[in-house]
């Protein structure tokens, strides 16, 4: 599975439905951090089943490395975020809970545990949000249902350039 679907699987695990309810409580900072992450220039390294997938977002364009070759995504960051909002309308329930503070790679973070339930899947994640920048630093997510998967994504910011 390419990095963008994995990222948005993580985003789905972290957010509420657009049609069912407003974002409240602990879900507001999680959703804000994930959108801020998507809009910021960053690199993403996702490990799933022993395979590492690299991604870059620079200047509003998503790039994914597939079998050693970088490819530009046909969807802009904004289009992907809008699509994710649409996808979330089917969520049956959601929960977000601040579970404490920690560090990731020496940087202070706030940790949130999230759960989203849809008809055929349940997603749970722990999201580490930078206390200084308000962006995601790490997402550890498990999705159970038709296709079970577990993945961990690390994000890095600063001096990010398109790979092509």
N, C-alpha and C positions, 0 to 999 in steps of 0.2 A: 504494500500500500504506500503510495507516495506521501511525502511529508505534509502537503496541504490537507489531504483528507485526515491524516493523523492529527494535525493541529486543530482542525475543525471538529474532529471527534472530541478532542480535549476541550474545545470551546463549548461544544454541546453538553459536555459533562459538567460544565461550570456555570451554566446560565439558565435563566428562566424562559418560559414561553412568552412570546410576544402577545398572543391572544388570550391566554388563560389568566394572567395576573401581571401586575407590575413588579419590577425588581424591587425588593425590599431588603432591609437588614444587611446581612453579610453577603448577599448576592450582588449588591450594587458595586462594592469595590472589586469583586472578582471579575464581573463583566467589564467594568471600566479598565481594569488592568489587561485583560485579554484583548480588548479592542485597541488599547494603546500599544500593546505589543505588536499587533498585526500592522498598525500604521507606522511604527518605528522601523528604521533600517536596522536589520538584525540578521544574525546567522542562527540557524537552528540545526541541532544534531539530535536525531531521534534514533533510539535503539529499540528494536522489536525483534524478538526471536533470534538474538545474536547478530542481526543485520543492522548496520548503521546507515541511515539515510541523511544526507546533507541538504540543507535548503538555505537560500538567501532571499531576503526581501530588501530591495534597495530602490529608492525613488518611486515607491508605489507599485513596483513590479516584483512578482514572485518568480524565483528560479528554483529548480530542483535538479539534483544530480541523479541521473538514472544510468546505471551500469557504466559509471565513469564519465558520462557525458552530461554537461549542463544544458538544460532546456528551459526556455521561458514559458511560463504558464499563460494560457490564452485568456485567463481572467485576471483583472486588476485586483488589488487588495480590496478596494471598495466593493467590487462586484462579489467577491467571495464573502465578505462580511454581510452584505445584503442577502445573499443566498443562504447563509447560515441563519439569519433572522427568520427567513421563510421556513427553513427546515425545523426550527425550534417550535413552531406553532403546534406540532403534533405531540409535544411532551405532555405526559399525564401529570407528572409532579416533579418538583425540584427542591433541593435543599442545599444550603451553603452554611458552613459553620467555621468561624475563626477558631483555630485550634492552638494558636500560640505563636511564639517567635522562635527563630532559629537562625542559622547561617547556612549559606550555600556558597561554596568556593570562597569562604571568608567574608562574604557580604551579608549584612543583616537583612532578614526577610521575615515577612508575616506569612504564616501557613494557614491555608483554608482547605477544608475537606468539603467535597461537593458530591452530590448524587442527582442524576437525572433519570427518570423512568419514562420509557416510551412503550408502545405496544409490544415490540419484539426485542428491545434491548434495555439494559440497565447499565449506566456508566457511573463509575466512582473515580474520583481523583483527589490527589493532594497537590495543591498549587502553591508554589513559593513565589511571593510577590516582593520585589525589592522595596525596602522601606524608604530608600532615598529617591528612587525614580518612578515607582508605581507601575513597573512593568514586570511581566512574568520572567523568572529566572529559571524555573524548572517546573515541569508538569509530569507527574507520575500517575498514569491513568490505566484503568482496567475497564474494558467493555465486555459485557456478557450478554449473550443472546444468540442470534443466528450465526454470527461470526465472533468467537471469543478472541480477545487480544489484550495484551498488556504492553505498554510502551512507556519510555521515559524520554522526554525532550528537554534538552538544555538550550537556553537562549543566551546569545552574547551580543553586545551592542558596542558601537564605536568603531570608526574607521571601516565601515562596511561598504564594499563596492560590488557592483554587478560582476558576476563571474565570467561573463561573455565579452 
